[in-house]
C-alpha cells in the first residue's frame, strides 16, 4: 500500500490541471454522459488522472467506476490517502461533474482543504 500525503495529492491534481489547461471541461464518453475514472486503460476524469498518477491499480479503479471519490475503496486501489484529501477530491469531482472547468475543480479542491484544515475555534 502506497502512503500518499495531502501535499502530493494537491501537486498531482495541480499538474493534471496544468497539463489539460484551466479552461478544460471534461466531456464523458458515450450517450449517457457519465464521468469515468478511466477510458479503457487511460485516465478519464480529473480524479482518474490524479489517482493513476498517484499509482492506483487501474484494474481495481475500473471495478469502482461510478463510485464517488469519497466512497472509493482506496486500500483496494493500493493507496492510503488522508481523509481530508479524499474529501477535497470529492469537492473537485462535484465541480467537474457539474460541467465546471478543471480550474474551477482545483479551486474547489483547495477550498475544501482550507475548510477541512481550518483550526477549530471555541
N, CA, C and O atoms as a Tinker XYZ file with bonds, in Angstrom:
   488  protein
     1  N      0.859000   -1.176000    0.000000    73     2
     2  CA     0.000000    0.000000    0.000000    64     1     3
     3  C      0.902000    1.236000    0.000000    63     2     4     5
     4  O      1.840000    1.342000    0.791000    81     3
     5  N      0.601000    2.146000   -0.889000    73     3     6
     6  CA     1.392000    3.375000   -1.012000    64     5     7
     7  C      0.755000    4.480000   -0.176000    63     6     8     9
     8  O     -0.396000    4.853000   -0.401000    81     7
     9  N      1.504000    4.997000    0.782000    73     7    10
    10  CA     1.024000    6.108000    1.605000    64     9    11
    11  C      1.251000    7.415000    0.853000    63    10    12    13
    12  O      2.358000    7.699000    0.395000    81    11
    13  N      0.193000    8.197000    0.735000    73    11    14
    14  CA     0.215000    9.435000   -0.031000    64    13    15
    15  C     -0.077000   10.601000    0.908000    63    14    16    17
    16  O     -0.931000   10.489000    1.786000    81    15
    17  N      0.625000   11.714000    0.729000    73    15    18
    18  CA     0.386000   12.885000    1.564000    64    17    19
    19  C     -0.619000   13.827000    0.887000    63    18    20    21
    20  O     -0.853000   13.752000   -0.319000    81    19
    21  N     -1.194000   14.700000    1.687000    73    19    22
    22  CA    -2.105000   15.716000    1.159000    64    21    23
    23  C     -1.371000   16.583000    0.135000    63    22    24    25
    24  O     -1.916000   16.907000   -0.919000    81    23
    25  N     -0.142000   16.950000    0.452000    73    23    26
    26  CA     0.654000   17.784000   -0.461000    64    25    27
    27  C      0.847000   17.085000   -1.798000    63    26    28    29
    28  O      0.750000   17.714000   -2.852000    81    27
    29  N      1.117000   15.804000   -1.758000    73    27    30
    30  CA     1.317000   15.056000   -3.005000    64    29    31
    31  C      0.041000   15.027000   -3.840000    63    30    32    33
    32  O      0.092000   15.204000   -5.057000    81    31
    33  N     -1.104000   14.804000   -3.193000    73    31    34
    34  CA    -2.374000   14.805000   -3.917000    64    33    35
    35  C     -2.581000   16.171000   -4.577000    63    34    36    37
    36  O     -2.957000   16.249000   -5.746000    81    35
    37  N     -2.332000   17.248000   -3.820000    73    35    38
    38  CA    -2.509000   18.603000   -4.351000    64    37    39
    39  C     -1.572000   18.866000   -5.527000    63    38    40    41
    40  O     -1.982000   19.463000   -6.522000    81    39
    41  N     -0.336000   18.433000   -5.422000    73    39    42
    42  CA     0.635000   18.652000   -6.502000    64    41    43
    43  C      0.253000   17.880000   -7.760000    63    42    44    45
    44  O      0.376000   18.398000   -8.870000    81    43
    45  N     -0.208000   16.652000   -7.594000    73    43    46
    46  CA    -0.593000   15.834000   -8.744000    64    45    47
    47  C     -1.846000   16.404000   -9.407000    63    46    48    49
    48  O     -1.936000   16.441000  -10.635000    81    47
    49  N     -2.808000   16.847000   -8.604000    73    47    50
    50  CA    -4.007000   17.462000   -9.161000    64    49    51
    51  C     -3.634000   18.734000   -9.926000    63    50    52    53
    52  O     -4.128000   18.969000  -11.028000    81    51
    53  N     -2.775000   19.538000   -9.343000    73    51    54
    54  CA    -2.336000   20.767000  -10.000000    64    53    55
    55  C     -1.639000   20.467000  -11.330000    63    54    56    57
    56  O     -1.861000   21.165000  -12.319000    81    55
    57  N     -0.804000   19.438000  -11.353000    73    55    58
    58  CA    -0.106000   19.061000  -12.590000    64    57    59
    59  C     -1.092000   18.621000  -13.669000    63    58    60    61
    60  O     -0.920000   18.955000  -14.841000    81    59
    61  N     -2.118000   17.878000  -13.278000    73    59    62
    62  CA    -3.123000   17.428000  -14.249000    64    61    63
    63  C     -3.876000   18.622000  -14.832000    63    62    64    65
    64  O     -4.153000   18.663000  -16.031000    81    63
    65  N     -4.208000   19.594000  -13.975000    73    63    66
    66  CA    -4.908000   20.786000  -14.454000    64    65    67
    67  C     -4.009000   21.595000  -15.385000    63    66    68    69
    68  O     -4.464000   22.069000  -16.426000    81    67
    69  N     -2.751000   21.753000  -15.023000    73    67    70
    70  CA    -1.816000   22.497000  -15.890000    64    69    71
    71  C     -1.654000   21.808000  -17.239000    63    70    72    73
    72  O     -1.568000   22.469000  -18.274000    81    71
    73  N     -1.612000   20.484000  -17.225000    73    71    74
    74  CA    -1.430000   19.721000  -18.469000    64    73    75
    75  C     -2.605000   19.918000  -19.428000    63    74    76    77
    76  O     -2.401000   20.148000  -20.620000    81    75
    77  N     -3.815000   19.830000  -18.918000    73    75    78
    78  CA    -5.010000   19.967000  -19.767000    64    77    79
    79  C     -5.404000   21.429000  -19.979000    63    78    80    81
    80  O     -6.014000   21.773000  -20.991000    81    79
    81  N     -5.053000   22.284000  -19.021000    73    79    82
    82  CA    -5.433000   23.692000  -19.086000    64    81    83
    83  C     -6.562000   23.991000  -18.118000    63    82    84    85
    84  O     -7.465000   23.176000  -17.930000    81    83
    85  N     -6.503000   25.163000  -17.507000    73    83    86
    86  CA    -7.507000   25.541000  -16.515000    64    85    87
    87  C     -8.912000   25.622000  -17.093000    63    86    88    89
    88  O     -9.891000   25.436000  -16.369000    81    87
    89  N     -9.021000   25.897000  -18.386000    73    87    90
    90  CA   -10.330000   26.036000  -19.023000    64    89    91
    91  C    -10.870000   24.718000  -19.577000    63    90    92    93
    92  O    -11.952000   24.685000  -20.164000    81    91
    93  N    -10.120000   23.642000  -19.391000    73    91    94
    94  CA   -10.556000   22.349000  -19.908000    64    93    95
    95  C    -11.832000   21.902000  -19.188000    63    94    96    97
    96  O    -11.922000   21.969000  -17.962000    81    95
    97  N    -12.807000   21.449000  -19.962000    73    95    98
    98  CA   -14.047000   20.888000  -19.423000    64    97    99
    99  C    -14.114000   19.431000  -19.864000    63    98   100   101
   100  O    -14.095000   19.128000  -21.058000    81    99
   101  N    -14.191000   18.552000  -18.904000    73    99   102
   102  CA   -14.257000   17.117000  -19.173000    64   101   103
   103  C    -15.595000   16.761000  -19.815000    63   102   104   105
   104  O    -16.656000   17.164000  -19.338000    81   103
   105  N    -15.527000   16.006000  -20.896000    73   103   106
   106  CA   -16.730000   15.507000  -21.572000    64   105   107
   107  C    -16.733000   13.991000  -21.490000    63   106   108   109
   108  O    -15.913000   13.332000  -22.129000    81   107
   109  N    -17.638000   13.440000  -20.718000    73   107   110
   110  CA   -17.690000   11.983000  -20.598000    64   109   111
   111  C    -18.027000   11.330000  -21.937000    63   110   112   113
   112  O    -18.774000   11.896000  -22.736000    81   111
   113  N    -17.481000   10.149000  -22.179000    73   111   114
   114  CA   -17.794000    9.449000  -23.424000    64   113   115
   115  C    -19.180000    8.817000  -23.377000    63   114   116   117
   116  O    -19.745000    8.610000  -22.303000    81   115
   117  N    -19.704000    8.524000  -24.521000    73   115   118
   118  CA   -20.962000    7.789000  -24.596000    64   117   119
   119  C    -22.184000    8.671000  -24.497000    63   118   120   121
   120  O    -22.097000    9.869000  -24.228000    81   119
   121  N    -23.308000    8.056000  -24.719000    73   119   122
   122  CA   -24.564000    8.796000  -24.761000    64   121   123
   123  C    -25.090000    9.170000  -23.388000    63   122   124   125
   124  O    -25.906000   10.085000  -23.283000    81   123
   125  N    -24.653000    8.497000  -22.333000    73   123   126
   126  CA   -25.198000    8.751000  -21.002000    64   125   127
   127  C    -24.526000    9.929000  -20.310000    63   126   128   129
   128  O    -25.079000   10.492000  -19.365000    81   127
   129  N    -23.343000   10.302000  -20.770000    73   127   130
   130  CA   -22.658000   11.445000  -20.183000    64   129   131
   131  C    -22.238000   11.237000  -18.747000    63   130   132   133
   132  O    -22.254000   12.177000  -17.953000    81   131
   133  N    -21.863000   10.018000  -18.404000    73   131   134
   134  CA   -21.432000    9.714000  -17.043000    64   133   135
   135  C    -19.914000    9.796000  -16.980000    63   134   136   137
   136  O    -19.211000    9.169000  -17.772000    81   135
   137  N    -19.419000   10.582000  -16.024000    73   135   138
   138  CA   -17.969000   10.721000  -15.858000    64   137   139
   139  C    -17.359000    9.379000  -15.490000    63   138   140   141
   140  O    -17.937000    8.589000  -14.743000    81   139
   141  N    -16.167000    9.146000  -16.042000    73   139   142
   142  CA   -15.484000    7.884000  -15.796000    64   141   143
   143  C    -14.048000    8.152000  -15.370000    63   142   144   145
   144  O    -13.376000    9.036000  -15.902000    81   143
   145  N    -13.597000    7.371000  -14.399000    73   143   146
   146  CA   -12.206000    7.481000  -13.951000    64   145   147
   147  C    -11.253000    7.073000  -15.068000    63   146   148   149
   148  O    -10.190000    7.668000  -15.248000    81   147
   149  N    -11.655000    6.042000  -15.815000    73   147   150
   150  CA   -10.817000    5.522000  -16.899000    64   149   151
   151  C    -11.608000    5.467000  -18.193000    63   150   152   153
   152  O    -12.811000    5.207000  -18.202000    81   151
   153  N    -10.900000    5.720000  -19.285000    73   151   154
   154  CA   -11.431000    5.488000  -20.629000    64   153   155
   155  C    -10.576000    4.359000  -21.183000    63   154   156   157
   156  O     -9.499000    4.591000  -21.733000    81   155
   157  N    -11.061000    3.153000  -21.034000    73   155   158
   158  CA   -10.245000    1.996000  -21.390000    64   157   159
   159  C     -9.143000    1.859000  -20.351000    63   158   160   161
   160  O     -9.414000    1.609000  -19.177000    81   159
   161  N     -7.905000    2.024000  -20.785000    73   159   162
   162  CA    -6.778000    1.936000  -19.849000    64   161   163
   163  C     -6.186000    3.302000  -19.535000    63   162   164   165
   164  O     -5.205000    3.391000  -18.797000    81   163
   165  N     -6.763000    4.366000  -20.082000    73   163   166
   166  CA    -6.223000    5.719000  -19.876000    64   165   167
   167  C     -7.098000    6.494000  -18.903000    63   166   168   169
   168  O     -8.308000    6.274000  -18.834000    81   167
   169  N     -6.479000    7.408000  -18.145000    73   167   170
   170  CA    -7.278000    8.228000  -17.235000    64   169   171
   171  C     -8.333000    9.029000  -17.989000    63   170   172   173
   172  O     -8.103000    9.486000  -19.108000    81   171
   173  N     -9.481000    9.188000  -17.364000    73   171   174
   174  CA   -10.567000    9.949000  -17.976000    64   173   175
   175  C    -10.768000   11.272000  -17.276000    63   174   176   177
   176  O    -10.211000   12.292000  -17.682000    81   175
   177  N    -11.569000   11.254000  -16.217000    73   175   178
   178  CA   -11.881000   12.488000  -15.496000    64   177   179
   179  C    -10.682000   12.943000  -14.664000    63   178   180   181
   180  O     -9.669000   12.249000  -14.575000    81   179
   181  N    -10.817000   14.108000  -14.066000    73   179   182
   182  CA    -9.727000   14.679000  -13.268000    64   181   183
   183  C     -9.297000   13.742000  -12.148000    63   182   184   185
   184  O     -8.101000   13.549000  -11.928000    81   183
   185  N    -10.241000   13.168000  -11.450000    73   183   186
   186  CA    -9.897000   12.285000  -10.335000    64   185   187
   187  C     -9.204000   11.026000  -10.851000    63   186   188   189
   188  O     -8.297000   10.507000  -10.199000    81   187
   189  N     -9.619000   10.537000  -12.003000    73   187   190
   190  CA    -8.932000    9.405000  -12.622000    64   189   191
   191  C     -7.484000    9.733000  -12.922000    63   190   192   193
   192  O     -6.593000    8.918000  -12.679000    81   191
   193  N     -7.243000   10.938000  -13.457000    73   191   194
   194  CA    -5.870000   11.378000  -13.722000    64   193   195
   195  C     -5.054000   11.399000  -12.435000    63   194   196   197
   196  O     -3.922000   10.916000  -12.398000    81   195
   197  N     -5.638000   11.961000  -11.384000    73   195   198
   198  CA    -4.923000   12.075000  -10.106000    64   197   199
   199  C     -4.606000   10.690000   -9.547000    63   198   200   201
   200  O     -3.468000   10.420000   -9.165000    81   199
   201  N     -5.592000    9.826000   -9.498000    73   199   202
   202  CA    -5.389000    8.517000   -8.883000    64   201   203
   203  C     -4.384000    7.663000   -9.651000    63   202   204   205
   204  O     -3.553000    6.991000   -9.040000    81   203
   205  N     -4.450000    7.681000  -10.968000    73   203   206
   206  CA    -3.484000    6.908000  -11.765000    64   205   207
   207  C     -2.075000    7.452000  -11.555000    63   206   208   209
   208  O     -1.131000    6.677000  -11.405000    81   207
   209  N     -1.922000    8.770000  -11.543000    73   207   210
   210  CA    -0.597000    9.365000  -11.319000    64   209   211
   211  C     -0.057000    9.047000   -9.930000    63   210   212   213
   212  O      1.156000    8.975000   -9.731000    81   211
   213  N     -0.957000    8.856000   -8.973000    73   211   214
   214  CA    -0.530000    8.505000   -7.617000    64   213   215
   215  C     -0.194000    7.021000   -7.491000    63   214   216   217
   216  O      0.346000    6.593000   -6.471000    81   215
   217  N     -0.510000    6.238000   -8.516000    73   215   218
   218  CA    -0.164000    4.821000   -8.504000    64   217   219
   219  C     -1.310000    3.868000   -8.257000    63   218   220   221
   220  O     -1.079000    2.708000   -7.916000    81   219
   221  N     -2.552000    4.328000   -8.422000    73   219   222
   222  CA    -3.704000    3.434000   -8.252000    64   221   223
   223  C     -3.607000    2.270000   -9.232000    63   222   224   225
   224  O     -3.098000    2.419000  -10.343000    81   223
   225  N     -4.095000    1.131000   -8.814000    73   223   226
   226  CA    -4.124000   -0.063000   -9.657000    64   225   227
   227  C     -5.273000    0.118000  -10.655000    63   226   228   229
   228  O     -6.436000    0.127000  -10.253000    81   227
   229  N     -4.963000    0.264000  -11.956000    73   227   230
   230  CA    -6.013000    0.557000  -12.942000    64   229   231
   231  C     -7.173000   -0.430000  -12.941000    63   230   232   233
   232  O     -8.331000   -0.018000  -13.015000    81   231
   233  N     -6.883000   -1.724000  -12.858000    73   231   234
   234  CA    -7.947000   -2.715000  -12.873000    64   233   235
   235  C     -8.894000   -2.568000  -11.691000    63   234   236   237
   236  O    -10.104000   -2.751000  -11.829000    81   235
   237  N     -8.350000   -2.243000  -10.550000    73   235   238
   238  CA    -9.177000   -2.028000   -9.356000    64   237   239
   239  C    -10.003000   -0.743000   -9.487000    63   238   240   241
   240  O    -11.158000   -0.689000   -9.066000    81   239
   241  N     -9.390000    0.289000  -10.079000    73   239   242
   242  CA   -10.125000    1.541000  -10.282000    64   241   243
   243  C    -11.282000    1.306000  -11.254000    63   242   244   245
   244  O    -12.373000    1.842000  -11.062000    81   243
   245  N    -11.048000    0.517000  -12.281000    73   243   246
   246  CA   -12.100000    0.211000  -13.256000    64   245   247
   247  C    -13.278000   -0.500000  -12.583000    63   246   248   249
   248  O    -14.431000   -0.279000  -12.952000    81   247
   249  N    -12.992000   -1.343000  -11.608000    73   247   250
   250  CA   -14.050000   -2.053000  -10.895000    64   249   251
   251  C    -14.893000   -1.125000  -10.026000    63   250   252   253
   252  O    -15.998000   -1.482000   -9.618000    81   251
   253  N    -14.369000    0.064000   -9.744000    73   251   254
   254  CA   -15.078000    1.001000   -8.871000    64   253   255
   255  C    -15.670000    2.184000   -9.645000    63   254   256   257
   256  O    -16.034000    3.198000   -9.049000    81   255
   257  N    -15.766000    2.051000  -10.973000    73   255   258
   258  CA   -16.408000    3.103000  -11.769000    64   257   259
   259  C    -17.792000    3.407000  -11.210000    63   258   260   261
   260  O    -18.523000    2.496000  -10.820000    81   259
   261  N    -18.143000    4.663000  -11.173000    73   259   262
   262  CA   -19.449000    5.074000  -10.685000    64   261   263
   263  C    -19.501000    5.343000   -9.191000    63   262   264   265
   264  O    -20.496000    5.861000   -8.685000    81   263
   265  N    -18.443000    4.997000   -8.491000    73   263   266
   266  CA   -18.370000    5.236000   -7.052000    64   265   267
   267  C    -17.774000    6.625000   -6.837000    63   266   268   269
   268  O    -16.732000    6.931000   -7.416000    81   267
   269  N    -18.399000    7.475000   -6.024000    73   267   270
   270  CA   -17.845000    8.812000   -5.776000    64   269   271
   271  C    -16.452000    8.742000   -5.139000    63   270   272   273
   272  O    -16.107000    7.755000   -4.490000    81   271
   273  N    -15.673000    9.783000   -5.328000    73   271   274
   274  CA   -14.303000    9.822000   -4.814000    64   273   275
   275  C    -14.238000    9.589000   -3.312000    63   274   276   277
   276  O    -13.296000    8.967000   -2.822000    81   275
   277  N    -15.230000   10.082000   -2.576000    73   275   278
   278  CA   -15.171000    9.924000   -1.122000    64   277   279
   279  C    -15.709000    8.573000   -0.643000    63   278   280   281
   280  O    -15.795000    8.330000    0.561000    81   279
   281  N    -16.067000    7.704000   -1.576000    73   279   282
   282  CA   -16.547000    6.369000   -1.209000    64   281   283
   283  C    -15.713000    5.258000   -1.853000    63   282   284   285
   284  O    -16.019000    4.078000   -1.684000    81   283
   285  N    -14.668000    5.626000   -2.586000    73   283   286
   286  CA   -13.802000    4.619000   -3.186000    64   285   287
   287  C    -13.116000    3.792000   -2.102000    63   286   288   289
   288  O    -12.853000    4.287000   -1.006000    81   287
   289  N    -12.833000    2.548000   -2.414000    73   287   290
   290  CA   -12.073000    1.692000   -1.506000    64   289   291
   291  C    -10.594000    1.864000   -1.857000    63   290   292   293
   292  O    -10.035000    1.103000   -2.647000    81   291
   293  N     -9.978000    2.874000   -1.255000    73   291   294
   294  CA    -8.605000    3.235000   -1.597000    64   293   295
   295  C     -7.613000    2.127000   -1.289000    63   294   296   297
   296  O     -6.600000    1.999000   -1.976000    81   295
   297  N     -7.887000    1.325000   -0.268000    73   295   298
   298  CA    -6.971000    0.227000    0.030000    64   297   299
   299  C     -6.921000   -0.764000   -1.130000    63   298   300   301
   300  O     -5.858000   -1.305000   -1.434000    81   299
   301  N     -8.059000   -1.007000   -1.779000    73   299   302
   302  CA    -8.073000   -1.886000   -2.951000    64   301   303
   303  C     -7.321000   -1.266000   -4.124000    63   302   304   305
   304  O     -6.819000   -1.981000   -4.991000    81   303
   305  N     -7.243000    0.068000   -4.151000    73   303   306
   306  CA    -6.504000    0.754000   -5.213000    64   305   307
   307  C     -5.003000    0.760000   -4.932000    63   306   308   309
   308  O     -4.207000    1.156000   -5.783000    81   307
   309  N     -4.623000    0.318000   -3.732000    73   307   310
   310  CA    -3.215000    0.314000   -3.344000    64   309   311
   311  C     -2.755000    1.654000   -2.810000    63   310   312   313
   312  O     -1.556000    1.930000   -2.774000    81   311
   313  N     -3.704000    2.501000   -2.389000    73   311   314
   314  CA    -3.371000    3.840000   -1.918000    64   313   315
   315  C     -3.906000    4.076000   -0.510000    63   314   316   317
   316  O     -4.989000    3.613000   -0.150000    81   315
   317  N     -3.129000    4.798000    0.265000    73   315   318
   318  CA    -3.549000    5.258000    1.584000    64   317   319
   319  C     -3.526000    6.782000    1.524000    63   318   320   321
   320  O     -2.465000    7.399000    1.627000    81   319
   321  N     -4.703000    7.383000    1.358000    73   319   322
   322  CA    -4.823000    8.826000    1.179000    64   321   323
   323  C     -5.527000    9.405000    2.400000    63   322   324   325
   324  O     -6.561000    8.881000    2.814000    81   323
   325  N     -4.986000   10.483000    2.988000    73   323   326
   326  CA    -5.639000   11.093000    4.151000    64   325   327
   327  C     -7.083000   11.500000    3.838000    63   326   328   329
   328  O     -7.403000   11.916000    2.724000    81   327
   329  N     -7.944000   11.370000    4.851000    73   327   330
   330  CA    -9.366000   11.631000    4.654000    64   329   331
   331  C     -9.642000   13.057000    4.184000    63   330   332   333
   332  O    -10.547000   13.268000    3.376000    81   331
   333  N     -8.885000   14.039000    4.671000    73   331   334
   334  CA    -9.145000   15.417000    4.222000    64   333   335
   335  C     -8.836000   15.575000    2.733000    63   334   336   337
   336  O     -9.495000   16.357000    2.047000    81   335
   337  N     -7.851000   14.850000    2.231000    73   335   338
   338  CA    -7.556000   14.890000    0.794000    64   337   339
   339  C     -8.653000   14.188000    0.008000    63   338   340   341
   340  O     -9.010000   14.628000   -1.085000    81   339
   341  N     -9.191000   13.102000    0.552000    73   339   342
   342  CA   -10.292000   12.388000   -0.099000    64   341   343
   343  C    -11.514000   13.304000   -0.212000    63   342   344   345
   344  O    -12.145000   13.370000   -1.267000    81   343
   345  N    -11.846000   14.004000    0.863000    73   343   346
   346  CA   -12.991000   14.920000    0.839000    64   345   347
   347  C    -12.753000   16.070000   -0.142000    63   346   348   349
   348  O    -13.686000   16.520000   -0.806000    81   347
   349  N    -11.513000   16.545000   -0.235000    73   347   350
   350  CA   -11.189000   17.606000   -1.189000    64   349   351
   351  C    -11.294000   17.087000   -2.624000    63   350   352   353
   352  O    -11.739000   17.817000   -3.510000    81   351
   353  N    -10.891000   15.837000   -2.865000    73   351   354
   354  CA   -11.065000   15.238000   -4.189000    64   353   355
   355  C    -12.544000   15.156000   -4.542000    63   354   356   357
   356  O    -12.923000   15.367000   -5.694000    81   355
   357  N    -13.376000   14.851000   -3.557000    73   355   358
   358  CA   -14.814000   14.799000   -3.805000    64   357   359
   359  C    -15.335000   16.179000   -4.207000    63   358   360   361
   360  O    -16.175000   16.282000   -5.101000    81   359
   361  N    -14.852000   17.227000   -3.565000    73   359   362
   362  CA   -15.271000   18.591000   -3.916000    64   361   363
   363  C    -14.887000   18.908000   -5.357000    63   362   364   365
   364  O    -15.662000   19.520000   -6.092000    81   363
   365  N    -13.685000   18.489000   -5.757000    73   363   366
   366  CA   -13.244000   18.704000   -7.142000    64   365   367
   367  C    -14.121000   17.903000   -8.105000    63   366   368   369
   368  O    -14.520000   18.400000   -9.158000    81   367
   369  N    -14.414000   16.660000   -7.730000    73   367   370
   370  CA   -15.255000   15.812000   -8.580000    64   369   371
   371  C    -16.650000   16.418000   -8.742000    63   370   372   373
   372  O    -17.221000   16.392000   -9.832000    81   371
   373  N    -17.189000   16.958000   -7.662000    73   371   374
   374  CA   -18.519000   17.577000   -7.727000    64   373   375
   375  C    -18.531000   18.734000   -8.726000    63   374   376   377
   376  O    -19.460000   18.854000   -9.525000    81   375
   377  N    -17.511000   19.578000   -8.683000    73   375   378
   378  CA   -17.424000   20.711000   -9.620000    64   377   379
   379  C    -17.345000   20.208000  -11.057000    63   378   380   381
   380  O    -18.077000   20.676000  -11.930000    81   379
   381  N    -16.454000   19.255000  -11.290000    73   379   382
   382  CA   -16.280000   18.714000  -12.635000    64   381   383
   383  C    -17.585000   18.102000  -13.137000    63   382   384   385
   384  O    -17.969000   18.311000  -14.287000    81   383
   385  N    -18.259000   17.354000  -12.282000    73   383   386
   386  CA   -19.491000   16.671000  -12.684000    64   385   387
   387  C    -20.626000   17.647000  -12.962000    63   386   388   389
   388  O    -21.610000   17.286000  -13.608000    81   387
   389  N    -20.498000   18.874000  -12.483000    73   387   390
   390  CA   -21.480000   19.928000  -12.776000    64   389   391
   391  C    -21.137000   20.672000  -14.068000    63   390   392   393
   392  O    -21.819000   21.624000  -14.447000    81   391
   393  N    -20.067000   20.225000  -14.742000    73   391   394
   394  CA   -19.684000   20.834000  -16.009000    64   393   395
   395  C    -18.727000   22.000000  -15.882000    63   394   396   397
   396  O    -18.511000   22.742000  -16.840000    81   395
   397  N    -18.147000   22.165000  -14.692000    73   395   398
   398  CA   -17.185000   23.256000  -14.487000    64   397   399
   399  C    -15.821000   22.875000  -15.060000    63   398   400   401
   400  O    -15.547000   21.706000  -15.329000    81   399
   401  N    -14.981000   23.879000  -15.240000    73   399   402
   402  CA   -13.633000   23.658000  -15.760000    64   401   403
   403  C    -12.775000   22.961000  -14.705000    63   402   404   405
   404  O    -13.112000   22.931000  -13.521000    81   403
   405  N    -11.669000   22.410000  -15.165000    73   403   406
   406  CA   -10.747000   21.789000  -14.219000    64   405   407
   407  C    -10.106000   22.848000  -13.336000    63   406   408   409
   408  O     -9.708000   22.546000  -12.211000    81   407
   409  N     -9.996000   24.082000  -13.816000    73   407   410
   410  CA    -9.506000   25.164000  -12.967000    64   409   411
   411  C    -10.453000   25.408000  -11.802000    63   410   412   413
   412  O    -10.013000   25.612000  -10.671000    81   411
   413  N    -11.755000   25.388000  -12.078000    73   411   414
   414  CA   -12.750000   25.550000  -11.012000    64   413   415
   415  C    -12.743000   24.340000  -10.075000    63   414   416   417
   416  O    -12.929000   24.484000   -8.867000    81   415
   417  N    -12.531000   23.164000  -10.630000    73   415   418
   418  CA   -12.451000   21.958000   -9.800000    64   417   419
   419  C    -11.253000   22.056000   -8.855000    63   418   420   421
   420  O    -11.342000   21.654000   -7.694000    81   419
   421  N    -10.133000   22.589000   -9.349000    73   419   422
   422  CA    -8.953000   22.774000   -8.492000    64   421   423
   423  C     -9.251000   23.771000   -7.379000    63   422   424   425
   424  O     -8.831000   23.570000   -6.240000    81   423
   425  N     -9.972000   24.843000   -7.699000    73   423   426
   426  CA   -10.351000   25.811000   -6.659000    64   425   427
   427  C    -11.214000   25.146000   -5.598000    63   426   428   429
   428  O    -11.044000   25.407000   -4.407000    81   427
   429  N    -12.135000   24.292000   -6.016000    73   427   430
   430  CA   -12.988000   23.579000   -5.057000    64   429   431
   431  C    -12.148000   22.655000   -4.179000    63   430   432   433
   432  O    -12.378000   22.558000   -2.973000    81   431
   433  N    -11.176000   21.979000   -4.786000    73   431   434
   434  CA   -10.259000   21.113000   -4.031000    64   433   435
   435  C     -9.531000   21.931000   -2.972000    63   434   436   437
   436  O     -9.519000   21.570000   -1.795000    81   435
   437  N     -8.925000   23.032000   -3.399000    73   435   438
   438  CA    -8.166000   23.875000   -2.471000    64   437   439
   439  C     -9.065000   24.477000   -1.397000    63   438   440   441
   440  O     -8.673000   24.573000   -0.234000    81   439
   441  N    -10.270000   24.883000   -1.790000    73   439   442
   442  CA   -11.209000   25.441000   -0.825000    64   441   443
   443  C    -11.617000   24.417000    0.222000    63   442   444   445
   444  O    -11.705000   24.732000    1.409000    81   443
   445  N    -11.864000   23.200000   -0.219000    73   443   446
   446  CA   -12.236000   22.139000    0.715000    64   445   447
   447  C    -11.089000   21.837000    1.665000    63   446   448   449
   448  O    -11.305000   21.625000    2.858000    81   447
   449  N     -9.874000   21.817000    1.141000    73   447   450
   450  CA    -8.721000   21.578000    2.019000    64   449   451
   451  C     -8.617000   22.680000    3.058000    63   450   452   453
   452  O     -8.341000   22.409000    4.227000    81   451
   453  N     -8.835000   23.921000    2.642000    73   451   454
   454  CA    -8.778000   25.039000    3.573000    64   453   455
   455  C     -9.813000   24.904000    4.675000    63   454   456   457
   456  O     -9.516000   25.155000    5.842000    81   455
   457  N    -11.023000   24.510000    4.314000    73   455   458
   458  CA   -12.081000   24.325000    5.316000    64   457   459
   459  C    -11.769000   23.148000    6.231000    63   458   460   461
   460  O    -11.967000   23.225000    7.443000    81   459
   461  N    -11.285000   22.067000    5.649000    73   459   462
   462  CA   -11.039000   20.862000    6.438000    64   461   463
   463  C     -9.830000   21.000000    7.345000    63   462   464   465
   464  O     -9.729000   20.304000    8.355000    81   463
   465  N     -8.904000   21.899000    6.992000    73   463   466
   466  CA    -7.699000   22.088000    7.786000    64   465   467
   467  C     -7.778000   23.317000    8.677000    63   466   468   469
   468  O     -6.831000   23.631000    9.399000    81   467
   469  N     -8.913000   24.012000    8.624000    73   467   470
   470  CA    -9.061000   25.236000    9.421000    64   469   471
   471  C     -9.023000   24.889000   10.908000    63   470   472   473
   472  O     -9.582000   23.877000   11.330000    81   471
   473  N     -8.362000   25.732000   11.694000    73   471   474
   474  CA    -8.319000   25.463000   13.134000    64   473   475
   475  C     -9.713000   25.623000   13.745000    63   474   476   477
   476  O    -10.500000   26.468000   13.318000    81   475
   477  N     -9.993000   24.817000   14.725000    73   475   478
   478  CA   -11.268000   24.897000   15.424000    64   477   479
   479  C    -11.253000   26.084000   16.387000    63   478   480   481
   480  O    -10.248000   26.339000   17.051000    81   479
   481  N    -12.349000   26.794000   16.455000    73   479   482
   482  CA   -12.453000   27.895000   17.414000    64   481   483
   483  C    -13.519000   27.555000   18.429000    63   482   484   485
   484  O    -14.509000   26.893000   18.117000    81   483
   485  N    -13.308000   28.007000   19.627000    73   483   486
   486  CA   -14.256000   27.703000   20.703000    64   485   487
   487  C    -15.086000   28.923000   21.019000    63   486   488
   488  O    -15.945000   28.874000   21.899000    81   487
